[in-house]
Amino acid sequence: MSFDAYKWINEPREWAAEDGLRVVADPDTDLWQKAHYGYSFDNAPMFVREVEGDTRVTATFSADYADQYDQAGAILRIDEENWVKAGVEFVDGAYQLSVVVTRGYSDWSVVPAPGTPESVTIDIAREGDTVIVRYGLDGAEPVHMLRLAYFPPEVRALAGAMCAAPRGGGFEVRFSRLSVG
């Protein structure tokens, strides 16, 4: 994987781009805007590149989830108040397939992950004014739809990988695949 066109937003203290991308999510990091919890966070590590128009971001990853809300996956982002993140989130001791859509305010949807997958592939496809989020487990292509949502069309955005550790001491994520285009 070549990461020449990528950059960090909120670069983590520890990461490496050898044989994939390895990131340690720093403690007290999250992406969330206002709704339900009443707070806003925009300090999660995001490894992204610029995109325009229709695009697709696909990330395959595994992680050492340990604490409530540990999360990893893919992101499509215009700015701190307009983005979609999707992946796995560790909630109440279980793996959840998670999607957050933010347009000023964040919403959150979760579906229990079948079993305890070794790896998950998340695909966020931007088509016109829509994003379609799909997933696949343990090496399977991402064909199962999780979410369809509005996303502003023809606006430059950033696409790539993300992780966060809102509670606890942080955790390691390994991205074996990250493609944008």
N, C-alpha and C positions, 0 to 999 in steps of 0.2 A: 504494500500500500504506500502510495506517495502522499505525503501530507504537506507538500510545498505550498499549496494555496490556502491552507488553514491557518487560523489564528485563535488565540485564547481570549475569551471574555471571562474574567475572574480566574486567572491562572491558578491552579492548585499548587500547594507547596511541593507535592511529589507526583511526578509523572514521567513516562518514558515512551518513546515511539520506536520501539524495536520489536519486530515480529508482531505487529499490531499496535494497539494503543493501550497502555496501562495507566490508570489514573487512581489516585487515592483521594476520595472525596473528603475535603476538610470538614471538621465539625461545624455545626451552626450555619450550614449553607442550605439555601432553598430557592425555589422560584414560585412565587405566589403573589397575587394582588387582591387585597381587601376582603373579598367575599367570605362569609361565614366566620373565619377566624379573626377578622378585623385587623390583620397586619399585612404588610407588604415586604417581600424579600426578593431581591434580584442579585444574589451573590453566589449562586451555584456555578461551578466550573462548566463552561461550554466551549467545545472545540469545534469551530465552525468555519465555513467559507461562504462567500457571497454568491447568491443566486438571483435570477430574475425570471419572471414568467413561470410557465409550467416546469415543475421539477420533481425530483424524488430524492428522499434521503432514506438510506437503508443502513441499519446498524445491527450487528450480531454481537452479543455480549454475554458474559457471565460475571457474577459478583459474589462477594462474601458478605451478604446482607446480615446485619446483626441487630440493629435497633429500629424502633418504630419510625416509619417513613423513610428509611434508607431507600434510595431510588436511583435508577440508571436507565438510559434509553436514548432516544433521538429527539431532536428539537428543530422546529422551523420558527424563526423569530424575525419580526420586523423591528421591534424595540421593546422596552421593558413592560409595555402595556398591551402588546399585540403579539401573541405567540401560541404555539401548540407544542406540548411535550408529551411523549408517550413512551412507555416502557414497563418495567417491573418496579413495584413499590412493595416494601415489606410492611404489612399492616396487621396488627394484632396477631403476630407470630406466623403469618402466612404470606405466600407470594400472591400478589394481585397484579393483573394486567391493568395498567392505569393510563388514563388520558386526561390531561388538563388543557382546556381551551381558555385563553385569556384575551378579552377585548375590553380592557379597562378593569374588569373584574374576572377573577378566575372561577371556573366551575371544575368539577372533578367527577370522573366516573371510574369505577373499578369493577373488574370481573375476576373471580378467583381463577388463578392459573391452574390448569389441569395438572395435578401431581406436583412434583418438585423438579422442574426442568433444569437440565444442566446448562443450557443456553437458550436465549430468546432472540429472535430476529424481529425487529420493528421496522415497518415501512410506512413513511408518511409521504403520500403523493399529492402534490399541489396541481390541480387541474382547473384552470379558470379561476372562479371564485370559491372553490371547494378544496378541502383537504379530505383525503380518505386514509384512515389509519388501519393497517393490517398487521397481523402477527403470525409467526411460525415458531414452533418449539423444537429444540434439540436438532438443529440443522435443517428442518423443513422450511421450505419457502413460505414467505408471509402471505397466506391466502385467506386467513380468517379475519373478517372485518370487525374492528372494535368501535369505530366511530366515523361519521361523516359530519363535517362542520364547515361553516363559512370561514373563509380566509381572504383578506383583501387581494384582488387580482392585480397583476402588472405592477407590483410594488417590490422594489429590491428587498431581499430578505437574507438572513443568515441561516444556514442549515448544517447540521452535524450531530455531534454526540453531547450528552450532558449527564451529570450525576449530582447528587446532593445528599447530605446527611443532616437533616434538621435537628435531630436529637442524637445523643450518643457521641462516640469518639471518632467517627469517620469509618470508612471501609474501602476496600479495593475493588475496582472494576476493571475487567479485561475486555476490550473491544477487538474481536478477531476479524471483523469486517466493518468498514465504514465507507460508504460510497454516496456521493452527491452528484446529481446531474440529470 
